[in-house]
Amino acid sequence: MLDFFKKKLKKGARVAVCTDESSISVARVRREKDLPPTLDICEVQDIENIAVRDAEIARLTNIYDLDQYHCISTLELGDYNLLLVEAPDVQPDELRAAVRWRVKELIDFHIDDAVVDVFEAPSYKATGNNKMMYAVVARSARVKQVIDQLNGAGLHLDIIDIPELALRNVAAMLPEDVGGVALIYVGQKQGLITITKQSQLYLSRTINSGTSTLPESVLSVMDDESCQRWLDNIVIEVQRSMDFYESHFSQPQVSSLVMTPIGKEIPGITEYLSDQLQIPARMLDVNELIDVDEPIPASVQSRCLLAIGTALRQEVVTI
């Protein structure tokens, strides 16, 4: 989303470094023409004391020579607003300024303190032939903090993205994406539902509960009422998302549902979702999408997925 620096570095690979209050996740994806992408670094480093986070990023940078590549990061959920707006009828070089004017009443802080970027949205039935756009609005101070943190560790930050687009990059590799797929990502505190089709993000919806509210061990979804309640909340949000997708974007029902690993073994989770939503559901396995030297455990996939998706980014420029 947000382009910053253009430096002459090694090509053929992208590095993603994503942080939150408790961990650092690192992924490096290599690409060669006509070959599947290769994931040659995938690591999660726990951070018990946030005061040492910058030093840990610098340590990982040195270990893996991450400073030799363009770096991408991703804002945390809650650090930005993603808004669907009607595209202003202006010249391309005036677009961001015009969108800033449109979103200033839709955010809870002053527009002078905001960084705004945009990307295209699919055709939207409610506006007729008018073009729609997604606007990403973040506090300037938070964006600067990310820039200073990563560049201070020796990285060459090129782009700051958002989780929705990281998940879009993953979904675009799924065979189900051809006909439309709902992807469920759940972190420790909250998550996202995205609906994509043919590599295009249609919509996203936030899940306001994470895996931290689940029991440590579950024998079966059907044997644990708290797990069923947790899943039922997700089912409701997925159903709302699918209804919106069909009615507002004039699309047929998505072909399937894919859930990303959640770091806990819950037998019957995809069967339960499939039964409730009446569409095929399965669990994502990154090892089936990307070439890896050694299989990545589901527990690592769950915590490193946003970094992997961020590193899969292929766009060179934004709108």
N, C-alpha and C positions, 0 to 999 in steps of 0.2 A: 504493500500500500504506500508506504512513505519512503521515497528515495532520498538518500543522503549523500553517499560518497561513491565516486567512480575512480578506483585505483587499479593499476595494472598488477593483477595477481594471477595465480595459477587458474587455468580454466578447466572445464570438464568435470567440476565437482562444486557442490554448494554445501556450506556448513550452516547448521542451525543451532543456536544456543538459546534455550528458553529457561527462564527462571520463575520461581514463585517463592513464597516465604519459607518453604521447607526443603527445596531441592533445586538442582540444576540438571537439565537434560540436554544432551548433545547428540546430534546426528550428522553424519556426512554422507551425501548421496552422490555417487559418480554416474555419469551418463556417457555412453558412446553411441554413435549413430547406429540405428537399426537394432539396438540391443536393449533388453530391459534394464532399468536402473539398478545400480548396485549399492547396497547399504554397507559401508565398510567400518563405520563407527556408530555405535548406539550405546550410550551410557547414561545412567542416572546417578547423580551424586547427592546423597542426603546432606542437608545443612541443619545442624542442631542449633547453631548460633548465627543469626543473620549477619552479625558483625564480621564474620569471616567469609561471607559469600563472595565478595570481590576477589579476595585472595584465592579462593577455590576456582573461580572462573579463570584467573590467570594461570593457575597450576594446570588445569585441563588444557588450556590453550598451548602451553609449553609441551605437555606430554604428547599431544596429537598434532602439533604443528598447525594449529587451526588458523594462525595468523598468515598463512600462505594462500588463503582462499577468501573469496567474498563471503561475508557472514549475513545471515538473516535471523531475525528474532521475531517473537510474537508477543503482543500485549496479553496480559492476563484477563480472563473473564472478569467483568466489572470495572475494567480500566477504560472503557470506551462505550459509546453508543453506536449502534448500527441502525440506521434509519432509512426507510424506503421513501423516496421523494420523487416528485415529478421533475424531469430534467429541464432546466431553464433553457430557453431558446436564445442562446448566446454563442459567441465564438469560443472555440476550444480554450483559448488562453484566458477567457473570462469565466470559465465554468466553475472553478473552485470558489472564486469570490461570490458568484451568484448563489451557489449552494450554501455558502456560509450565511448569507442573508436569509435563506429559507429555513435553516435549521436552528437559528438563534433562539426561537421561541420554544423549541422542542427539547432543550437541554436544561439542566439545573445549575449551570454555571455560566459566567459571562463569555460571550463569543470571542472577546478579545483574548481570553485565556485558553483558546481552543486551537487545536490542529485539526484540519479537515481534509479528507481525501475522498475520492469517489470511485466507484466502478459500476459497470453496466448491470442492469437488472433485466430479466426476461420481460416480454410483453405482458402488460397488466390489464386485465379485462375492464376494471373499474374506470380506467382513464381513456378508454377508446384507443385512438391511434397515438396518443401522447407517449413519448418515451419516458421510461422510469430509470432511476439510478439508486444505488445504495450509497449513502453517505456514512463515512466512519468519522466520528467526532471524539477526540480524546483531549484530555487536559495537556497543555503544552509542558507543564512542569513534569508530568509523568513520562512523557515521551523523551524529554531531555534527560531524565534520570536513567532511562534505559540506554540512551546513546552514551552518556558519560560512563556508565557502568561497564558496558562491553568494550568501548574503545579504550577505556582505562586499563582493561585487562590485556590489551594488545591486539584485539580483534579489529577487523576492518568491516564495520557494520555498513551494509549496503541498503537494506530494506527492513522496515518494521511492518509485520503483517498482523492479521487477527486470526483467532482460532477457527472461525468459520471457513476461511479460505484454506487453512491448513487441512481441515477435514475434507473440504472440496477436492483438494489435491489427492487425498487418499481415495475418496469415493470415485474419482474419475478413472481409477485403475481397476475398479470392480466390473465384472461382466454385467452385473445388474444395472449399472449406470446408464446403459443404452436405453432402457425403458423407464428409467426413473427409480431412484432408490432413497430410502430413508435411512440415515446413519445415526446411530445413538452413541454418543461419547459421554462417559460419566467419570469425572474426576473425584477427588476426595471430598470436596465441598459442594460442587455443582457440576453441571454438564451442559451439553448442547444436543439438540436434534437438528440435523440439516436434511434438506431434500435437494438432491441434485439430479440433473439429467443431461447426459451427453456433455459432461465436464462443466456444466453451468450451474451455479448456485441459485436456487429459486427462493428459498427462505430458510430461516433458522429460528429456533425457539429455545430459550434457556430452561434448563432443569434446575430447580432451586434446592435440590438435595443431592448429596454425593454418597460415595461408598462408605464414608465414615459412619453413616447411620445404619449400616447393615451389620448383622451379627458376624463374628469372626469366622464361624463355620456353619454351614447349612447343609443338611443331608439331602434336602429336596425342597424346591419351591413350595410344593403342595403340603409340606409338613411344617411350614413356618409362616405364621400369619403376618409377622412384621415384614418379612420379605415380600409376601404377596401385596401388602399395602404399599410398600416402596415401589414395586413394579406397577401396581395399578395407577399410581401417580404418573409414571412414565407413559403408560398406555393412554391415559387421558390426553397428555401433551402431544403424543404422536398422532392420535386421532384428530385433534384440533389442527395440527399442522397439515395432515393429509387433506382434511376438509377445505382448509384455506387454499392449499395448492390446487385442488381440483376446481374450486369455484372461482377464485380470483385470477388464476393463470390459465383457465380453460384447458386443463390437462387431465388425461385419464388417470386412474388410480396408479400409484407407484407399484412397481412389479414385485418389490421385496423389501425386507427390513434387515439391516446388518447392524449388529451390536459390537462395539469394540471391546477388547478385554478389559475387565474391571479390577483385576488384581485379586479377586477372590473366586473360589470355585463354588458355583451355585448350580448344582445339577437341575436340569429342567427349565432353565431360564429362557432359552430361545423357544422351546415348545410352548411355554406359558404365553409368551408374547405373540406367537403365531396364532394360538387358539383365541386369544382375546381380540386380536386385530384382523384375523381372517386373511392374512397374507403370509407367504413363506418368510421365515426368519432364521438367521444363522449367526454364528460368532465369527468375527474377523480374525484372520491369521496373517500377519504381515509377511511371514515367511513364504506364503503362496503368491504374493504380489511382487516382491522385490528379491533380487539375488542377494544372498547373504553367505558369508564364509561359514558361520555356525548358526544353527537355529536360535532365534531370539525367544526366550521364555515369555509366556503370556504376562507374567508379573512385570517384566521389563517393558513389554509392548504397551501395557496400560499406562505407564508413567512417562513413556518416551514418545507416545504417538503424535502429539502435537509437534514435537521437534522433527520427527520423521516427515510428517505432512508438510511442515514448513520447508524442509530441505528439498522436497519434491517439486517445489515451485518452478515453473518454466517461463513465466512471463518475464520479459526484459524490462518493459516500461509499463506504467499505469496510464490511465486515461488523462 
